[in-house]
């Protein structure tokens, strides 16, 4: 199960970080509000809660590249230019045109959240995308599910990372 609340995210990150502890504090409420104002939208619950626990993820492991509040950008932002770069691929553009970049490893692998398709609980569909591999972005039901899948990839011979539900 993917983490959702503060306690579940803390438990998940604590379990994961025992392998590679990060040196990062959570975002403050002021940082979260400023980010939402800059982006022009409220963040989906699982991303907002993750950022409150760990404002990004700087260590080089399966979660490397998860953006902090300062690093979050839309796919059409000049810092990423993904929409212009992929404009000749209509299927890809339709999918990523209104996405928030939440993971950027600097090597063409991205985590995206689709703001155009929110669910009833306020989550946005997440995508893992290796730009240039010829494939379409792989969907996940939420940011939380994407992060859980990334963490599980880090330990292929072990049981998937699970979080207790209350």
TIVO-2410 file (N, C-alpha, C; in nm, 3 decimals):
# residues 166
REC num residu      c1      c2      c3 atome chaine
REC   1      X   0.084  -0.118   0.000     N      A
REC   1      X   0.000   0.000   0.000    CA      A
REC   1      X   0.089   0.125   0.000     C      A
REC   2      X   0.044   0.224  -0.068     N      A
REC   2      X   0.119   0.349  -0.078    CA      A
REC   2      X   0.090   0.439   0.042     C      A
REC   3      X   0.191   0.514   0.088     N      A
REC   3      X   0.169   0.605   0.201    CA      A
REC   3      X   0.074   0.718   0.164     C      A
REC   4      X  -0.003   0.764   0.264     N      A
REC   4      X  -0.094   0.875   0.236    CA      A
REC   4      X  -0.081   0.985   0.341     C      A
REC   5      X  -0.091   0.953   0.467     N      A
REC   5      X  -0.082   1.055   0.571    CA      A
REC   5      X   0.061   1.080   0.615     C      A
REC   6      X   0.077   1.182   0.699     N      A
REC   6      X   0.210   1.218   0.750    CA      A
REC   6      X   0.278   1.099   0.818     C      A
REC   7      X   0.208   1.031   0.905     N      A
REC   7      X   0.267   0.919   0.977    CA      A
REC   7      X   0.310   0.809   0.881     C      A
REC   8      X   0.227   0.778   0.782     N      A
REC   8      X   0.262   0.673   0.686    CA      A
REC   8      X   0.382   0.714   0.601     C      A
REC   9      X   0.387   0.841   0.560     N      A
REC   9      X   0.503   0.887   0.483    CA      A
REC   9      X   0.629   0.881   0.569     C      A
REC  10      X   0.620   0.922   0.695     N      A
REC  10      X   0.738   0.918   0.783    CA      A
REC  10      X   0.787   0.775   0.800     C      A
REC  11      X   0.693   0.682   0.817     N      A
REC  11      X   0.729   0.540   0.832    CA      A
REC  11      X   0.793   0.487   0.704     C      A
REC  12      X   0.733   0.517   0.591     N      A
REC  12      X   0.785   0.473   0.461    CA      A
REC  12      X   0.925   0.528   0.438     C      A
REC  13      X   0.942   0.659   0.455     N      A
REC  13      X   1.072   0.722   0.430    CA      A
REC  13      X   1.177   0.676   0.531     C      A
REC  14      X   1.135   0.652   0.655     N      A
REC  14      X   1.228   0.602   0.755    CA      A
REC  14      X   1.278   0.463   0.717     C      A
REC  15      X   1.186   0.378   0.673     N      A
REC  15      X   1.224   0.243   0.631    CA      A
REC  15      X   1.315   0.250   0.509     C      A
REC  16      X   1.278   0.331   0.412     N      A
REC  16      X   1.358   0.342   0.290    CA      A
REC  16      X   1.492   0.408   0.320     C      A
REC  17      X   1.492   0.514   0.399     N      A
REC  17      X   1.614   0.589   0.423    CA      A
REC  17      X   1.712   0.516   0.513     C      A
REC  18      X   1.673   0.406   0.575     N      A
REC  18      X   1.769   0.329   0.653    CA      A
REC  18      X   1.879   0.276   0.561     C      A
REC  19      X   1.848   0.265   0.431     N      A
REC  19      X   1.949   0.222   0.333    CA      A
REC  19      X   2.033   0.340   0.287     C      A
REC  20      X   1.971   0.457   0.271     N      A
REC  20      X   2.041   0.576   0.223    CA      A
REC  20      X   1.978   0.698   0.288     C      A
REC  21      X   2.017   0.732   0.410     N      A
REC  21      X   1.951   0.843   0.479    CA      A
REC  21      X   1.971   0.978   0.409     C      A
REC  22      X   1.860   1.050   0.386     N      A
REC  22      X   1.872   1.183   0.326    CA      A
REC  22      X   1.906   1.288   0.430     C      A
REC  23      X   1.955   1.397   0.384     N      A
REC  23      X   1.981   1.511   0.472    CA      A
REC  23      X   1.888   1.624   0.429     C      A
REC  24      X   1.759   1.607   0.456     N      A
REC  24      X   1.661   1.703   0.408    CA      A
REC  24      X   1.546   1.709   0.508     C      A
REC  25      X   1.505   1.831   0.541     N      A
REC  25      X   1.389   1.850   0.627    CA      A
REC  25      X   1.265   1.864   0.541     C      A
REC  26      X   1.149   1.852   0.604     N      A
REC  26      X   1.024   1.872   0.532    CA      A
REC  26      X   1.001   2.019   0.503     C      A
REC  27      X   0.917   2.045   0.404     N      A
REC  27      X   0.880   2.182   0.369    CA      A
REC  27      X   0.787   2.239   0.476     C      A
REC  28      X   0.798   2.367   0.498     N      A
REC  28      X   0.707   2.434   0.591    CA      A
REC  28      X   0.575   2.462   0.520     C      A
REC  29      X   0.474   2.492   0.599     N      A
REC  29      X   0.344   2.528   0.541    CA      A
REC  29      X   0.358   2.651   0.452     C      A
REC  30      X   0.440   2.746   0.491     N      A
REC  30      X   0.462   2.866   0.409    CA      A
REC  30      X   0.526   2.829   0.275     C      A
REC  31      X   0.622   2.737   0.275     N      A
REC  31      X   0.685   2.693   0.150    CA      A
REC  31      X   0.582   2.622   0.060     C      A
REC  32      X   0.499   2.539   0.121     N      A
REC  32      X   0.397   2.468   0.044    CA      A
REC  32      X   0.298   2.566  -0.019     C      A
REC  33      X   0.251   2.662   0.058     N      A
REC  33      X   0.157   2.762   0.005    CA      A
REC  33      X   0.223   2.846  -0.105     C      A
REC  34      X   0.348   2.884  -0.087     N      A
REC  34      X   0.419   2.963  -0.188    CA      A
REC  34      X   0.435   2.883  -0.318     C      A
REC  35      X   0.461   2.754  -0.305     N      A
REC  35      X   0.474   2.668  -0.423    CA      A
REC  35      X   0.341   2.657  -0.495     C      A
REC  36      X   0.233   2.638  -0.420     N      A
REC  36      X   0.100   2.630  -0.481    CA      A
REC  36      X   0.065   2.761  -0.551     C      A
REC  37      X   0.101   2.872  -0.490     N      A
REC  37      X   0.074   3.001  -0.552    CA      A
REC  37      X   0.156   3.017  -0.680     C      A
REC  38      X   0.284   2.980  -0.676     N      A
REC  38      X   0.370   2.991  -0.794    CA      A
REC  38      X   0.320   2.903  -0.908     C      A
REC  39      X   0.271   2.783  -0.874     N      A
REC  39      X   0.223   2.690  -0.976    CA      A
REC  39      X   0.079   2.719  -1.019     C      A
REC  40      X   0.008   2.796  -0.938     N      A
REC  40      X  -0.130   2.831  -0.972    CA      A
REC  40      X  -0.232   2.723  -0.944     C      A
REC  41      X  -0.199   2.631  -0.854     N      A
REC  41      X  -0.290   2.521  -0.821    CA      A
REC  41      X  -0.254   2.462  -0.685     C      A
REC  42      X  -0.350   2.394  -0.625     N      A
REC  42      X  -0.323   2.318  -0.503    CA      A
REC  42      X  -0.251   2.189  -0.541     C      A
REC  43      X  -0.157   2.148  -0.460     N      A
REC  43      X  -0.086   2.023  -0.485    CA      A
REC  43      X  -0.175   1.905  -0.447     C      A
REC  44      X  -0.161   1.792  -0.516     N      A
REC  44      X  -0.238   1.674  -0.477    CA      A
REC  44      X  -0.193   1.628  -0.338     C      A
REC  45      X  -0.285   1.567  -0.263     N      A
REC  45      X  -0.256   1.533  -0.122    CA      A
REC  45      X  -0.129   1.452  -0.099     C      A
REC  46      X  -0.103   1.348  -0.178     N      A
REC  46      X   0.014   1.265  -0.148    CA      A
REC  46      X   0.145   1.340  -0.175     C      A
REC  47      X   0.150   1.426  -0.275     N      A
REC  47      X   0.269   1.505  -0.300    CA      A
REC  47      X   0.289   1.608  -0.190     C      A
REC  48      X   0.181   1.674  -0.151     N      A
REC  48      X   0.189   1.777  -0.046    CA      A
REC  48      X   0.239   1.715   0.084     C      A
REC  49      X   0.187   1.598   0.117     N      A
REC  49      X   0.225   1.531   0.241    CA      A
REC  49      X   0.371   1.484   0.235     C      A
REC  50      X   0.412   1.430   0.121     N      A
REC  50      X   0.553   1.392   0.103    CA      A
REC  50      X   0.644   1.511   0.126     C      A
REC  51      X   0.612   1.624   0.062     N      A
REC  51      X   0.695   1.744   0.074    CA      A
REC  51      X   0.702   1.793   0.218     C      A
REC  52      X   0.594   1.777   0.292     N      A
REC  52      X   0.593   1.817   0.434    CA      A
REC  52      X   0.684   1.726   0.517     C      A
REC  53      X   0.706   1.603   0.471     N      A
REC  53      X   0.795   1.509   0.541    CA      A
REC  53      X   0.939   1.520   0.494     C      A
REC  54      X   0.956   1.536   0.364     N      A
REC  54      X   1.090   1.542   0.304    CA      A
REC  54      X   1.081   1.631   0.182     C      A
REC  55      X   1.135   1.747   0.190     N      A
REC  55      X   1.123   1.844   0.081    CA      A
REC  55      X   1.218   1.807  -0.034     C      A
REC  56      X   1.180   1.702  -0.106     N      A
REC  56      X   1.262   1.647  -0.214    CA      A
REC  56      X   1.343   1.528  -0.163     C      A
REC  57      X   1.431   1.478  -0.250     N      A
REC  57      X   1.514   1.363  -0.212    CA      A
REC  57      X   1.648   1.373  -0.284     C      A
REC  58      X   1.753   1.414  -0.212     N      A
REC  58      X   1.881   1.444  -0.276    CA      A
REC  58      X   1.977   1.326  -0.291     C      A
REC  59      X   1.949   1.214  -0.226     N      A
REC  59      X   2.046   1.104  -0.229    CA      A
REC  59      X   2.035   1.024  -0.358     C      A
REC  60      X   2.146   0.965  -0.401     N      A
REC  60      X   2.148   0.891  -0.527    CA      A
REC  60      X   2.106   0.747  -0.504     C      A
REC  61      X   1.976   0.725  -0.511     N      A
REC  61      X   1.918   0.593  -0.495    CA      A
REC  61      X   1.791   0.589  -0.579     C      A
REC  62      X   1.701   0.497  -0.551     N      A
REC  62      X   1.581   0.481  -0.633    CA      A
REC  62      X   1.491   0.604  -0.630     C      A
REC  63      X   1.498   0.684  -0.526     N      A
REC  63      X   1.413   0.803  -0.516    CA      A
REC  63      X   1.487   0.929  -0.559     C      A
REC  64      X   1.612   0.915  -0.603     N      A
REC  64      X   1.691   1.030  -0.645    CA      A
REC  64      X   1.617   1.111  -0.752     C      A
REC  65      X   1.617   1.241  -0.735     N      A
REC  65      X   1.555   1.329  -0.834    CA      A
REC  65      X   1.417   1.376  -0.797     C      A
REC  66      X   1.361   1.324  -0.684     N      A
REC  66      X   1.230   1.375  -0.642    CA      A
REC  66      X   1.247   1.522  -0.606     C      A
REC  67      X   1.165   1.605  -0.666     N      A
REC  67      X   1.181   1.750  -0.658    CA      A
REC  67      X   1.139   1.808  -0.523     C      A
REC  68      X   1.206   1.914  -0.484     N      A
REC  68      X   1.167   1.993  -0.368    CA      A
REC  68      X   1.062   2.094  -0.412     C      A
REC  69      X   1.010   2.170  -0.317     N      A
REC  69      X   0.911   2.272  -0.352    CA      A
REC  69      X   0.968   2.373  -0.451     C      A
REC  70      X   1.096   2.405  -0.438     N      A
REC  70      X   1.159   2.501  -0.530    CA      A
REC  70      X   1.183   2.444  -0.669     C      A
REC  71      X   1.190   2.313  -0.681     N      A
REC  71      X   1.224   2.248  -0.808    CA      A
REC  71      X   1.104   2.206  -0.891     C      A
REC  72      X   0.984   2.202  -0.831     N      A
REC  72      X   0.865   2.161  -0.905    CA      A
REC  72      X   0.839   2.257  -1.020     C      A
REC  73      X   0.813   2.205  -1.139     N      A
REC  73      X   0.788   2.285  -1.259    CA      A
REC  73      X   0.687   2.214  -1.348     C      A
REC  74      X   0.617   2.292  -1.429     N      A
REC  74      X   0.528   2.237  -1.530    CA      A
REC  74      X   0.613   2.187  -1.648     C      A
REC  75      X   0.560   2.093  -1.723     N      A
REC  75      X   0.635   2.038  -1.837    CA      A
REC  75      X   0.662   2.142  -1.945     C      A
REC  76      X   0.583   2.248  -1.950     N      A
REC  76      X   0.607   2.352  -2.050    CA      A
REC  76      X   0.695   2.466  -1.997     C      A
REC  77      X   0.747   2.450  -1.877     N      A
REC  77      X   0.837   2.550  -1.819    CA      A
REC  77      X   0.970   2.548  -1.896     C      A
REC  78      X   1.028   2.664  -1.912     N      A
REC  78      X   1.155   2.675  -1.987    CA      A
REC  78      X   1.265   2.587  -1.927     C      A
REC  79      X   1.261   2.561  -1.797     N      A
REC  79      X   1.363   2.478  -1.732    CA      A
REC  79      X   1.359   2.334  -1.783     C      A
REC  80      X   1.242   2.289  -1.828     N      A
REC  80      X   1.229   2.152  -1.877    CA      A
REC  80      X   1.209   2.146  -2.028     C      A
REC  81      X   1.123   2.235  -2.078     N      A
REC  81      X   1.097   2.245  -2.221    CA      A
REC  81      X   1.054   2.111  -2.280     C      A
REC  82      X   0.989   2.026  -2.201     N      A
REC  82      X   0.950   1.894  -2.250    CA      A
REC  82      X   0.843   1.902  -2.357     C      A
REC  83      X   0.750   1.997  -2.345     N      A
REC  83      X   0.643   2.008  -2.443    CA      A
REC  83      X   0.700   2.045  -2.579     C      A
REC  84      X   0.787   2.146  -2.584     N      A
REC  84      X   0.848   2.184  -2.711    CA      A
REC  84      X   0.934   2.071  -2.767     C      A
REC  85      X   1.009   2.006  -2.680     N      A
REC  85      X   1.099   1.901  -2.722    CA      A
REC  85      X   1.026   1.784  -2.787     C      A
REC  86      X   0.908   1.751  -2.735     N      A
REC  86      X   0.833   1.635  -2.782    CA      A
REC  86      X   0.712   1.674  -2.867     C      A
REC  87      X   0.708   1.797  -2.917     N      A
REC  87      X   0.590   1.848  -2.988    CA      A
REC  87      X   0.553   1.767  -3.112     C      A
REC  88      X   0.645   1.696  -3.172     N      A
REC  88      X   0.613   1.616  -3.291    CA      A
REC  88      X   0.550   1.482  -3.256     C      A
REC  89      X   0.543   1.448  -3.130     N      A
REC  89      X   0.484   1.322  -3.086    CA      A
REC  89      X   0.349   1.352  -3.019     C      A
REC  90      X   0.243   1.356  -3.100     N      A
REC  90      X   0.112   1.400  -3.051    CA      A
REC  90      X   0.062   1.321  -2.931     C      A
REC  91      X   0.080   1.188  -2.933     N      A
REC  91      X   0.033   1.106  -2.820    CA      A
REC  91      X   0.100   1.147  -2.691     C      A
REC  92      X   0.230   1.169  -2.697     N      A
REC  92      X   0.305   1.209  -2.577    CA      A
REC  92      X   0.261   1.347  -2.532     C      A
REC  93      X   0.249   1.440  -2.624     N      A
REC  93      X   0.211   1.578  -2.589    CA      A
REC  93      X   0.074   1.581  -2.525     C      A
REC  94      X  -0.022   1.504  -2.580     N      A
REC  94      X  -0.155   1.499  -2.519    CA      A
REC  94      X  -0.147   1.455  -2.374     C      A
REC  95      X  -0.057   1.363  -2.346     N      A
REC  95      X  -0.043   1.309  -2.211    CA      A
REC  95      X   0.033   1.402  -2.117     C      A
REC  96      X   0.139   1.468  -2.164     N      A
REC  96      X   0.224   1.544  -2.073    CA      A
REC  96      X   0.200   1.694  -2.074     C      A
REC  97      X   0.113   1.743  -2.159     N      A
REC  97      X   0.096   1.888  -2.177    CA      A
REC  97      X   0.062   1.962  -2.049     C      A
REC  98      X  -0.011   1.903  -1.959     N      A
REC  98      X  -0.050   1.971  -1.835    CA      A
REC  98      X  -0.001   1.892  -1.714     C      A
REC  99      X   0.127   1.851  -1.721     N      A
REC  99      X   0.185   1.773  -1.611    CA      A
REC  99      X   0.285   1.855  -1.531     C      A
REC 100      X   0.295   1.819  -1.406     N      A
REC 100      X   0.392   1.876  -1.315    CA      A
REC 100      X   0.509   1.779  -1.307     C      A
REC 101      X   0.630   1.830  -1.325     N      A
REC 101      X   0.750   1.747  -1.315    CA      A
REC 101      X   0.784   1.735  -1.166     C      A
REC 102      X   0.774   1.611  -1.113     N      A
REC 102      X   0.801   1.586  -0.971    CA      A
REC 102      X   0.928   1.505  -0.949     C      A
REC 103      X   0.982   1.452  -1.058     N      A
REC 103      X   1.108   1.379  -1.052    CA      A
REC 103      X   1.183   1.409  -1.181     C      A
REC 104      X   1.307   1.452  -1.166     N      A
REC 104      X   1.393   1.480  -1.281    CA      A
REC 104      X   1.532   1.434  -1.244     C      A
REC 105      X   1.573   1.323  -1.301     N      A
REC 105      X   1.704   1.266  -1.269    CA      A
REC 105      X   1.816   1.325  -1.353     C      A
REC 106      X   1.781   1.412  -1.446     N      A
REC 106      X   1.883   1.474  -1.530    CA      A
REC 106      X   1.934   1.385  -1.641     C      A
REC 107      X   1.871   1.269  -1.657     N      A
REC 107      X   1.915   1.176  -1.761    CA      A
REC 107      X   1.801   1.135  -1.855     C      A
REC 108      X   1.695   1.214  -1.856     N      A
REC 108      X   1.582   1.182  -1.942    CA      A
REC 108      X   1.475   1.099  -1.876     C      A
REC 109      X   1.491   1.068  -1.747     N      A
REC 109      X   1.387   0.996  -1.673    CA      A
REC 109      X   1.313   1.094  -1.585     C      A
REC 110      X   1.180   1.089  -1.593     N      A
REC 110      X   1.096   1.186  -1.523    CA      A
REC 110      X   0.982   1.117  -1.450     C      A
REC 111      X   0.935   1.183  -1.346     N      A
REC 111      X   0.810   1.151  -1.281    CA      A
REC 111      X   0.719   1.271  -1.305     C      A
REC 112      X   0.599   1.245  -1.354     N      A
REC 112      X   0.506   1.351  -1.389    CA      A
REC 112      X   0.373   1.330  -1.319     C      A
REC 113      X   0.307   1.440  -1.284     N      A
REC 113      X   0.171   1.433  -1.229    CA      A
REC 113      X   0.080   1.509  -1.322     C      A
REC 114      X  -0.028   1.446  -1.363     N      A
REC 114      X  -0.120   1.502  -1.461    CA      A
REC 114      X  -0.231   1.582  -1.393     C      A
REC 115      X  -0.218   1.714  -1.397     N      A
REC 115      X  -0.315   1.803  -1.334    CA      A
REC 115      X  -0.448   1.805  -1.408     C      A
REC 116      X  -0.451   1.759  -1.532     N      A
REC 116      X  -0.573   1.762  -1.612    CA      A
REC 116      X  -0.668   1.648  -1.578     C      A
REC 117      X  -0.621   1.551  -1.502     N      A
REC 117      X  -0.703   1.434  -1.472    CA      A
REC 117      X  -0.706   1.402  -1.322     C      A
REC 118      X  -0.757   1.494  -1.240     N      A
REC 118      X  -0.762   1.465  -1.096    CA      A
REC 118      X  -0.869   1.361  -1.064     C      A
REC 119      X  -0.845   1.286  -0.958     N      A
REC 119      X  -0.943   1.187  -0.913    CA      A
REC 119      X  -1.034   1.253  -0.808     C      A
REC 120      X  -1.136   1.181  -0.765     N      A
REC 120      X  -1.230   1.235  -0.667    CA      A
REC 120      X  -1.163   1.273  -0.536     C      A
REC 121      X  -1.055   1.202  -0.500     N      A
REC 121      X  -0.986   1.230  -0.374    CA      A
REC 121      X  -0.878   1.337  -0.389     C      A
REC 122      X  -0.872   1.402  -0.507     N      A
REC 122      X  -0.778   1.511  -0.527    CA      A
REC 122      X  -0.641   1.471  -0.578     C      A
REC 123      X  -0.619   1.340  -0.593     N      A
REC 123      X  -0.490   1.293  -0.646    CA      A
REC 123      X  -0.485   1.315  -0.797     C      A
REC 124      X  -0.365   1.321  -0.850     N      A
REC 124      X  -0.343   1.333  -0.994    CA      A
REC 124      X  -0.275   1.206  -1.042     C      A
REC 125      X  -0.312   1.160  -1.159     N      A
REC 125      X  -0.246   1.044  -1.216    CA      A
REC 125      X  -0.097   1.075  -1.230     C      A
REC 126      X  -0.015   0.980  -1.190     N      A
REC 126      X   0.131   0.996  -1.199    CA      A
REC 126      X   0.183   0.911  -1.315     C      A
REC 127      X   0.295   0.955  -1.371     N      A
REC 127      X   0.358   0.880  -1.479    CA      A
REC 127      X   0.508   0.871  -1.454     C      A
REC 128      X   0.563   0.753  -1.481     N      A
REC 128      X   0.708   0.735  -1.489    CA      A
REC 128      X   0.738   0.735  -1.637     C      A
REC 129      X   0.833   0.819  -1.677     N      A
REC 129      X   0.861   0.834  -1.819    CA      A
REC 129      X   1.010   0.843  -1.844     C      A
REC 130      X   1.057   0.756  -1.930     N      A
REC 130      X   1.196   0.762  -1.976    CA      A
REC 130      X   1.191   0.822  -2.116     C      A
REC 131      X   1.206   0.952  -2.123     N      A
REC 131      X   1.198   1.021  -2.252    CA      A
REC 131      X   1.306   0.966  -2.345     C      A
REC 132      X   1.267   0.935  -2.465     N      A
REC 132      X   1.363   0.887  -2.563    CA      A
REC 132      X   1.373   0.736  -2.573     C      A
REC 133      X   1.303   0.662  -2.486     N      A
REC 133      X   1.311   0.516  -2.496    CA      A
REC 133      X   1.210   0.459  -2.594     C      A
REC 134      X   1.127   0.546  -2.652     N      A
REC 134      X   1.029   0.501  -2.749    CA      A
REC 134      X   0.897   0.457  -2.689     C      A
REC 135      X   0.892   0.449  -2.556     N      A
REC 135      X   0.770   0.406  -2.491    CA      A
REC 135      X   0.686   0.522  -2.443     C      A
REC 136      X   0.564   0.492  -2.409     N      A
REC 136      X   0.477   0.594  -2.352    CA      A
REC 136      X   0.494   0.595  -2.201     C      A
REC 137      X   0.461   0.705  -2.136     N      A
REC 137      X   0.474   0.711  -1.990    CA      A
REC 137      X   0.389   0.603  -1.922     C      A
REC 138      X   0.446   0.542  -1.817     N      A
REC 138      X   0.378   0.436  -1.741    CA      A
REC 138      X   0.292   0.501  -1.633     C      A
REC 139      X   0.160   0.474  -1.631     N      A
REC 139      X   0.072   0.540  -1.534    CA      A
REC 139      X   0.072   0.474  -1.396     C      A
REC 140      X   0.048   0.558  -1.296     N      A
REC 140      X   0.026   0.516  -1.157    CA      A
REC 140      X  -0.092   0.597  -1.104     C      A
REC 141      X  -0.167   0.546  -1.009     N      A
REC 141      X  -0.284   0.619  -0.961    CA      A
REC 141      X  -0.254   0.748  -0.885     C      A
REC 142      X  -0.130   0.765  -0.837     N      A
REC 142      X  -0.098   0.884  -0.757    CA      A
REC 142      X   0.053   0.899  -0.746     C      A
REC 143      X   0.095   1.013  -0.693     N      A
REC 143      X   0.236   1.035  -0.662    CA      A
REC 143      X   0.285   0.928  -0.566     C      A
REC 144      X   0.207   0.900  -0.465     N      A
REC 144      X   0.243   0.801  -0.365    CA      A
REC 144      X   0.269   0.664  -0.428     C      A
REC 145      X   0.184   0.623  -0.520     N      A
REC 145      X   0.202   0.493  -0.588    CA      A
REC 145      X   0.329   0.494  -0.674     C      A
REC 146      X   0.358   0.605  -0.738     N      A
REC 146      X   0.481   0.618  -0.816    CA      A
REC 146      X   0.604   0.602  -0.727     C      A
REC 147      X   0.607   0.671  -0.615     N      A
REC 147      X   0.722   0.665  -0.523    CA      A
REC 147      X   0.737   0.524  -0.467     C      A
REC 148      X   0.627   0.459  -0.432     N      A
REC 148      X   0.633   0.322  -0.381    CA      A
REC 148      X   0.692   0.229  -0.486     C      A
REC 149      X   0.652   0.245  -0.611     N      A
REC 149      X   0.706   0.162  -0.719    CA      A
REC 149      X   0.856   0.187  -0.737     C      A
REC 150      X   0.898   0.313  -0.729     N      A
REC 150      X   1.041   0.344  -0.741    CA      A
REC 150      X   1.120   0.279  -0.628     C      A
REC 151      X   1.068   0.286  -0.508     N      A
REC 151      X   1.136   0.225  -0.393    CA      A
REC 151      X   1.143   0.074  -0.407     C      A
REC 152      X   1.036   0.013  -0.459     N      A
REC 152      X   1.034  -0.131  -0.477    CA      A
REC 152      X   1.135  -0.176  -0.583     C      A
REC 153      X   1.157  -0.093  -0.685     N      A
REC 153      X   1.257  -0.124  -0.788    CA      A
REC 153      X   1.397  -0.129  -0.729     C      A
REC 154      X   1.420  -0.055  -0.622     N      A
REC 154      X   1.551  -0.048  -0.559    CA      A
REC 154      X   1.591  -0.179  -0.494     C      A
REC 155      X   1.493  -0.260  -0.460     N      A
REC 155      X   1.522  -0.387  -0.393    CA      A
REC 155      X   1.444  -0.499  -0.461     C      A
REC 156      X   1.485  -0.541  -0.580     N      A
REC 156      X   1.408  -0.640  -0.656    CA      A
REC 156      X   1.398  -0.777  -0.588     C      A
REC 157      X   1.491  -0.812  -0.500     N      A
REC 157      X   1.489  -0.944  -0.436    CA      A
REC 157      X   1.415  -0.944  -0.304     C      A
REC 158      X   1.362  -0.828  -0.263     N      A
REC 158      X   1.293  -0.820  -0.135    CA      A
REC 158      X   1.146  -0.794  -0.156     C      A
REC 159      X   1.071  -0.815  -0.050     N      A
REC 159      X   0.927  -0.785  -0.053    CA      A
REC 159      X   0.908  -0.637  -0.079     C      A
REC 160      X   0.801  -0.598  -0.151     N      A
REC 160      X   0.774  -0.457  -0.174    CA      A
REC 160      X   0.758  -0.381  -0.042     C      A
REC 161      X   0.798  -0.255  -0.044     N      A
REC 161      X   0.784  -0.169   0.072    CA      A
REC 161      X   0.636  -0.151   0.102     C      A
REC 162      X   0.596  -0.177   0.221     N      A
REC 162      X   0.455  -0.165   0.260    CA      A
REC 162      X   0.442  -0.070   0.376     C      A
REC 163      X   0.330  -0.006   0.382     N      A
REC 163      X   0.301   0.086   0.491    CA      A
REC 163      X   0.177   0.035   0.561     C      A
REC 164      X   0.182   0.031   0.694     N      A
REC 164      X   0.066  -0.013   0.771    CA      A
REC 164      X  -0.046   0.087   0.757     C      A
REC 165      X  -0.167   0.035   0.746     N      A
REC 165      X  -0.283   0.125   0.743    CA      A
REC 165      X  -0.340   0.133   0.883     C      A
REC 166      X  -0.396   0.250   0.918     N      A
REC 166      X  -0.448   0.264   1.055    CA      A
REC 166      X  -0.565   0.175   1.081     C      A
***
